[in-house]
Amino acid sequence: EKTNIVNLLNTKDLALIDPDDKTILSTICKFYDHRPLFVDYDVRLDAMLQAFLQAGNSHMAIVQKLHNTDDQDPYFE
């Protein structure tokens, strides 16, 4: 679910962290604040690029495909 992904962490975010400090992950996530950008599987590329521009510093997106059938609830893949 979308709500399960709350932040993105890049390995470069950890470059200056001293493991002996035992820093809590949420501290790093709050500092860098790489919020995920969610897009639909069938979005046009021009709209995708516009979404990146509006998001600001985002360079990665989580692509979701909605499965919608009559016999079950819709779900994202």
Secondary structure, DSSP 8 states (H G I E B T S, - for coil): -GGG------GGGGTT--GGG---HHHHHHHH----EEEETT--HHHHHHHHHHHSS---EEEE-EE--TTS--EE-
